[in-house]
C-alpha cells in the first residue's frame, strides 16, 4: 500500500466518522488509566530509608539516566560488583523480574529483586542472587516483615504505619533544623556584611 493510498484511507475513515455513518473508535478504558507506582505502599517490607538507599543504588547503575537498567548497564553493574555474567546469564537475570517484558529493569522491578531475595525465592548462585548478596544493602541484616514467627509478623504489620509516620516526622524535623541553621547562617552573614558597608 502506497503512502497516498494509506492517507486516502485514513481521510475517508475520518470523513465517515464526522458524517456519522461510522462510530468513532472507542478507547480501551484500561489503556488510558495510568497507574502510579509508590514504592512505600507497595514494598511495605522495606523502611523508607531502605527504599531511598535502593533508589540511590539504582541511579548509580542507571548510567544513561533513562530510569531503566538495560542489558549493558546490568553487565557493568555485575562487573563492578565482581560477579561478571555471560550474555545469557544477564538475559536470565532480566527475565526473572521483568514483569512488563520490555527487556529492561525499572525501579519497581529492581525492588522485586530484594523482595525475592528476602523471601528466599532467588537461587544463591543465580545472577540476581549474587547481586542481592553483593549489593551494599544487606536485606537479611536489616530485616524484612516476612518474619519466621507468625505473631512477630503480625506485630510488625501493625507497626508499619507507625514506623512510616515516625520516619516522615524525623525527616520533617531534620528539614526544620536545616532551615533554622540556614537562616542563622544568613543572619550571621548579613551582620558581617553590614560591618563592611557601615564603615564608609
N, C-alpha and C positions, 0 to 999 in steps of 0.2 A: 504494500500500500504506500503510495507516494505521500509526501508531506501535504500537498494540496488536497488530496482525497481525504486524508485524516482531518485536516482543518475543516473541510466542507461537511464532513460527517458530524463533527462537534458543533459547528454552527447550526446545522439542521436540527440537531437534538435540542440546542438552546432555544431555537425558534419554536419548536413543538412544545417545549415546557412553558414558554411565555404565552403561547396561544391557548394553553390549557388542554391540548389534545393528549399530552403525556404528563404524568405526575412527576414532580421533581424527585430526584433520588433522595431517599431518607438515609440519614447517617445512623450508624450503629451507636446507641447511647453509651455503650461501654467504651467505644473508641474515643469519644470526646471527653470522657471523665478521666481526669488526671488524678493520680494518687500521689500523695505527698509522703515521702519517706522520712520518718522521725526515728532516728536510732535509739533515742532514750525510751520511747514507748515500746518499740519492737524488741529491743535487746535489753530487757529489764534485768537480766542476769549480770550485766556489767554496770559498774558505777559510772557516773558522769565523767570522772577523771579517766577511767579506763578507756571509755569511748573517745575522749579527746586525745588520749595517747595513741589509740589505734588510728585516729584520723591523721595525726601528725606523721605516723609511720607510713600511712597510705600516701600522703602527699610527698614524702621523701622519695618513694619508689615511683610515683607518677611523674616521670621525667618531663613529658610534654604537656603536663597540666590540663589534660582533657577529661579528668575525673574518671578515667578508666585505666586499668592496668592491662596492657596488651601483651602478646607473647614476648616481644623484645624486652619490655620492662620487667616482666616476671623472670626472664632469663637473667637480666642484670641483677635483680633483687636476690635471686638464689646464688649467683656467683659472689655477690657482696657478702652474703651470709656464710660462704664457704661450703655450700652444698650444691654445686652446679648440676644441672639436669640435662638429659638428652632432649631433643626436639619433641619426641613422642611423650616423654615424661612431663614436659611443660604443657603440652596439649591436654594430657590426662589431668594435670593439676587444675587447669581452667575448667575442664568438663565437670569435675567433681562439685563445683559450686556455681557454675554458670547457669542460673535458672532461666534467664531470658534468651539463652542460646545465641549470643552475639559474639562469642569467642573472645570476650574481654571480661575483666572482673571490675565491677563497680564497687563503691564503698560498702553497700549493703552486702554484697556477695563476699567482700573482704572480711566483714564481721562474721559471716557464716563460718569462715574457716576457724575462727576462735571458738565459736559456739560448738561446732562439731568436734573440735579438739577437746574442749572441756567435757563434752558428753562421751568422749571415747569412741567417736564414730570414725576417726581417721586412723588409718594404718600408720604406725610409727615410722615405717620405712618408706611410706609414700612421700612424694614431694611436698604436699601440704602438711603432712605430719611432721616432716623435718622443718618446714618453715615455721610452724606453730611452736615447735620445740626451740628453735634457734632464735626466734624473734625476741626483741627486747623486753616484751611484756610476758611474764610467765603467768598465764591464766590460772594454772593449778595452784600457784603460790598465793595469789591474791584472792582466790575464792570465787565460786560460782554458786548460784542459787540451787543448782542440782545437788543438793546435799544428800548424803547417804541416809541419814536418819530422817524419816518422814516428818517427825514433829519439828525438827530443826528447819526443814524446808518450809513447813507451814509458817513458822515464826519469821523466817527470812522474807517470805512473801508479804506478810503483814508489815514488815519493817521497810520494804522497798519504797513505799510512798513517803514515809518519814525521812528516809535516807536522802532521797532526791530533794525534798524540801530543805533539809539541813545543808546539803551541798549548794543549793541555789542561794540560801541565806548567807552561807560562807562566802560565795562568790560576790554577792552584793555588798557584803561588809568589806571585803577586800577592795572592791572598786571605790567604796566610800572613803576608805582610808587613803587610797591612792589620790583621790580628788582633793582631800584635805591637805595632804602633803604637797600636791601640785600648787594649790592656792597659797600655801605658806611659802613655797619657793618663789612664787610670783611676787608676793608681798615683800619678801626679803630683797628680791632683785630690784623692785621699784624703789624701795627705800635706799638701796645703794646707788641706784641711778639718779635719785633726787639729790644726792650729795654732790654729784658731778655737775648737775645743772644749776644748783643753787649757789655755787662758788664763783659765779661770774663776777 
